[in-house]
Amino acid sequence: MDSDLEGETLKNASIGVLVSSLLYFVPGINTIGPVFGGAVAGYLQQEGVTGGLKAGGAKGGLMIIPAIPISIIAGALLADVPVIGGLLAGSAIIVAIVIVGHSLLLGLGGGLIGGGLHSFFSGGDQSSSDSSGEIR
């Protein structure tokens, strides 16, 4: 794959991270927010299901970027809690790992859905296009 494709994958995954991060703050949707982020990344990838999985997985991996500062801030805030503050502060990184794992798995599923939706709405098989991108 060429560097342009990888750049597009990174851009689409970053957009998916933004969508997921915003949806984490919406009550009731926050649990499945990574699915929507992965679906957006997969749809924007415009490579069908395989490209959707790649973009959704990249989105899940990139979720480490917002998870680390959030866990550091949460750890710092929880460290001052009497009696169990140290335990809560130490577990903040474990919570960050769980969030990233959750986002990775659901992002892969969302990428699959988004890539499939793009294939469906663009007329089906992505392999029938030539190098110019036109459907034969």
Short mmCIF file of the C-alpha atoms (twelve columns), coordinates in Angstrom:
data_MODEL
# 
_entry.id   MODEL 
# 
loop_
_atom_site.group_PDB 
_atom_site.id 
_atom_site.type_symbol 
_atom_site.label_atom_id 
_atom_site.label_alt_id 
_atom_site.label_comp_id 
_atom_site.label_asym_id 
_atom_site.label_seq_id 
_atom_site.Cartn_x 
_atom_site.Cartn_y 
_atom_site.Cartn_z 
_atom_site.pdbx_PDB_model_num 
ATOM 1   C CA . MET A 1   0.000   0.000  0.000   1 
ATOM 2   C CA . ASP A 2   1.253   3.464  -0.759  1 
ATOM 3   C CA . SER A 3   1.731   6.283  1.703   1 
ATOM 4   C CA . ASP A 4   -1.341  8.183  0.474   1 
ATOM 5   C CA . LEU A 5   -3.551  5.286  1.463   1 
ATOM 6   C CA . GLU A 6   -1.932  5.070  4.872   1 
ATOM 7   C CA . GLY A 7   -2.372  8.819  5.296   1 
ATOM 8   C CA . GLU A 8   -6.052  8.505  4.455   1 
ATOM 9   C CA . THR A 9   -6.412  5.619  6.904   1 
ATOM 10  C CA . LEU A 10  -4.819  7.693  9.650   1 
ATOM 11  C CA . LYS A 11  -7.033  10.679 8.828   1 
ATOM 12  C CA . ASN A 12  -10.194 8.552  8.794   1 
ATOM 13  C CA . ALA A 13  -9.194  6.803  12.020  1 
ATOM 14  C CA . SER A 14  -8.564  10.207 13.646  1 
ATOM 15  C CA . ILE A 15  -12.049 11.345 12.639  1 
ATOM 16  C CA . GLY A 16  -13.387 8.118  14.165  1 
ATOM 17  C CA . VAL A 17  -11.508 8.842  17.403  1 
ATOM 18  C CA . LEU A 18  -13.072 12.303 17.509  1 
ATOM 19  C CA . VAL A 19  -16.570 10.856 17.000  1 
ATOM 20  C CA . SER A 20  -15.985 8.193  19.676  1 
ATOM 21  C CA . SER A 21  -14.549 10.708 22.134  1 
ATOM 22  C CA . LEU A 22  -17.497 13.038 21.715  1 
ATOM 23  C CA . LEU A 23  -20.009 10.217 22.087  1 
ATOM 24  C CA . TYR A 24  -18.359 9.053  25.313  1 
ATOM 25  C CA . PHE A 25  -19.892 12.152 26.924  1 
ATOM 26  C CA . VAL A 26  -23.476 11.390 25.754  1 
ATOM 27  C CA . PRO A 27  -25.370 9.369  28.368  1 
ATOM 28  C CA . GLY A 28  -26.940 6.218  26.992  1 
ATOM 29  C CA . ILE A 29  -24.818 6.238  23.831  1 
ATOM 30  C CA . ASN A 30  -21.389 6.315  25.447  1 
ATOM 31  C CA . THR A 31  -21.138 2.524  25.687  1 
ATOM 32  C CA . ILE A 32  -21.594 2.031  21.936  1 
ATOM 33  C CA . GLY A 33  -19.874 5.270  20.891  1 
ATOM 34  C CA . PRO A 34  -16.830 3.359  19.553  1 
ATOM 35  C CA . VAL A 35  -19.111 1.491  17.145  1 
ATOM 36  C CA . PHE A 36  -20.205 4.812  15.643  1 
ATOM 37  C CA . GLY A 37  -16.613 6.069  15.531  1 
ATOM 38  C CA . GLY A 38  -15.467 2.883  13.814  1 
ATOM 39  C CA . ALA A 39  -18.395 3.038  11.395  1 
ATOM 40  C CA . VAL A 40  -17.530 6.616  10.442  1 
ATOM 41  C CA . ALA A 41  -13.867 5.672  9.935   1 
ATOM 42  C CA . GLY A 42  -14.806 2.573  7.933   1 
ATOM 43  C CA . TYR A 43  -17.253 4.438  5.739   1 
ATOM 44  C CA . LEU A 44  -14.792 7.245  5.038   1 
ATOM 45  C CA . GLN A 45  -12.107 4.691  4.140   1 
ATOM 46  C CA . GLN A 46  -14.088 3.830  0.962   1 
ATOM 47  C CA . GLU A 47  -12.443 0.415  0.580   1 
ATOM 48  C CA . GLY A 48  -15.296 -1.898 1.483   1 
ATOM 49  C CA . VAL A 49  -15.337 -4.243 4.439   1 
ATOM 50  C CA . THR A 50  -11.578 -4.911 4.499   1 
ATOM 51  C CA . GLY A 51  -10.711 -1.215 4.478   1 
ATOM 52  C CA . GLY A 52  -13.412 -0.615 7.065   1 
ATOM 53  C CA . LEU A 53  -11.841 -3.163 9.394   1 
ATOM 54  C CA . LYS A 54  -8.438  -1.536 8.893   1 
ATOM 55  C CA . ALA A 55  -9.769  1.959  9.646   1 
ATOM 56  C CA . GLY A 56  -11.886 0.739  12.582  1 
ATOM 57  C CA . GLY A 57  -8.900  -1.078 14.092  1 
ATOM 58  C CA . ALA A 58  -6.692  1.972  13.613  1 
ATOM 59  C CA . LYS A 59  -9.370  4.066  15.324  1 
ATOM 60  C CA . GLY A 60  -9.364  1.678  18.258  1 
ATOM 61  C CA . GLY A 61  -5.590  1.851  18.516  1 
ATOM 62  C CA . LEU A 62  -5.608  5.632  18.335  1 
ATOM 63  C CA . MET A 63  -7.998  5.790  21.287  1 
ATOM 64  C CA . ILE A 64  -4.880  5.512  23.460  1 
ATOM 65  C CA . ILE A 65  -4.258  9.205  22.707  1 
ATOM 66  C CA . PRO A 66  -7.278  10.562 24.650  1 
ATOM 67  C CA . ALA A 67  -7.208  7.686  27.181  1 
ATOM 68  C CA . ILE A 68  -3.748  8.451  28.591  1 
ATOM 69  C CA . PRO A 69  -4.407  12.124 29.533  1 
ATOM 70  C CA . ILE A 70  -7.819  11.214 30.929  1 
ATOM 71  C CA . SER A 71  -6.301  8.484  33.108  1 
ATOM 72  C CA . ILE A 72  -3.545  10.826 34.311  1 
ATOM 73  C CA . ILE A 73  -6.063  13.524 35.229  1 
ATOM 74  C CA . ALA A 74  -8.384  10.998 36.894  1 
ATOM 75  C CA . GLY A 75  -5.465  9.511  38.814  1 
ATOM 76  C CA . ALA A 76  -4.366  12.930 40.014  1 
ATOM 77  C CA . LEU A 77  -7.885  13.844 41.121  1 
ATOM 78  C CA . LEU A 78  -8.506  10.516 42.843  1 
ATOM 79  C CA . ALA A 79  -5.166  10.447 44.657  1 
ATOM 80  C CA . ASP A 80  -6.495  12.848 47.301  1 
ATOM 81  C CA . VAL A 81  -9.508  10.682 48.195  1 
ATOM 82  C CA . PRO A 82  -9.133  9.573  51.826  1 
ATOM 83  C CA . VAL A 83  -8.306  5.938  52.597  1 
ATOM 84  C CA . ILE A 84  -8.546  4.435  49.085  1 
ATOM 85  C CA . GLY A 85  -7.116  7.310  47.031  1 
ATOM 86  C CA . GLY A 86  -3.873  5.509  46.216  1 
ATOM 87  C CA . LEU A 87  -5.725  2.424  45.028  1 
ATOM 88  C CA . LEU A 88  -8.066  4.496  42.871  1 
ATOM 89  C CA . ALA A 89  -5.203  6.518  41.420  1 
ATOM 90  C CA . GLY A 90  -3.237  3.366  40.609  1 
ATOM 91  C CA . SER A 91  -6.185  1.728  38.917  1 
ATOM 92  C CA . ALA A 92  -6.668  4.676  36.546  1 
ATOM 93  C CA . ILE A 93  -4.192  3.203  34.044  1 
ATOM 94  C CA . ILE A 94  -6.016  -0.140 34.184  1 
ATOM 95  C CA . VAL A 95  -9.244  1.692  33.398  1 
ATOM 96  C CA . ALA A 96  -7.490  3.362  30.445  1 
ATOM 97  C CA . ILE A 97  -6.408  -0.055 29.129  1 
ATOM 98  C CA . VAL A 98  -9.967  -1.350 29.450  1 
ATOM 99  C CA . ILE A 99  -11.306 1.708  27.597  1 
ATOM 100 C CA . VAL A 100 -8.812  1.219  24.767  1 
ATOM 101 C CA . GLY A 101 -9.619  -2.502 24.527  1 
ATOM 102 C CA . HIS A 102 -13.332 -1.758 24.517  1 
ATOM 103 C CA . SER A 103 -12.867 0.871  21.860  1 
ATOM 104 C CA . LEU A 104 -10.663 -1.415 19.752  1 
ATOM 105 C CA . LEU A 105 -13.147 -4.292 19.691  1 
ATOM 106 C CA . LEU A 106 -16.180 -2.114 19.087  1 
ATOM 107 C CA . GLY A 107 -14.243 0.006  16.583  1 
ATOM 108 C CA . LEU A 108 -13.464 -3.117 14.561  1 
ATOM 109 C CA . GLY A 109 -17.165 -3.987 14.526  1 
ATOM 110 C CA . GLY A 110 -18.092 -0.443 13.576  1 
ATOM 111 C CA . GLY A 111 -15.452 -0.414 10.842  1 
ATOM 112 C CA . LEU A 112 -16.941 -3.609 9.456   1 
ATOM 113 C CA . ILE A 113 -20.387 -2.020 9.446   1 
ATOM 114 C CA . GLY A 114 -19.145 1.266  7.935   1 
ATOM 115 C CA . GLY A 115 -17.151 -0.488 5.219   1 
ATOM 116 C CA . GLY A 116 -20.120 -2.686 4.407   1 
ATOM 117 C CA . LEU A 117 -22.426 0.335  4.220   1 
ATOM 118 C CA . HIS A 118 -20.036 2.084  1.864   1 
ATOM 119 C CA . SER A 119 -19.908 -0.994 -0.376  1 
ATOM 120 C CA . PHE A 120 -23.692 -1.250 -0.322  1 
ATOM 121 C CA . PHE A 121 -24.335 2.409  -1.124  1 
ATOM 122 C CA . SER A 122 -21.564 2.704  -3.716  1 
ATOM 123 C CA . GLY A 123 -22.906 -0.131 -5.822  1 
ATOM 124 C CA . GLY A 124 -21.251 -3.172 -4.373  1 
ATOM 125 C CA . ASP A 125 -17.966 -4.802 -5.263  1 
ATOM 126 C CA . GLN A 126 -14.947 -2.550 -4.798  1 
ATOM 127 C CA . SER A 127 -12.726 -4.891 -6.821  1 
ATOM 128 C CA . SER A 128 -14.546 -4.053 -10.052 1 
ATOM 129 C CA . SER A 129 -13.059 -0.574 -10.186 1 
ATOM 130 C CA . ASP A 130 -9.990  0.205  -12.263 1 
ATOM 131 C CA . SER A 131 -7.007  2.304  -11.203 1 
ATOM 132 C CA . SER A 132 -8.814  5.557  -11.987 1 
ATOM 133 C CA . GLY A 133 -11.531 4.703  -9.508  1 
ATOM 134 C CA . GLU A 134 -14.285 4.429  -12.121 1 
ATOM 135 C CA . ILE A 135 -16.638 1.481  -11.963 1 
ATOM 136 C CA . ARG A 136 -16.397 -0.689 -15.088 1 
# 
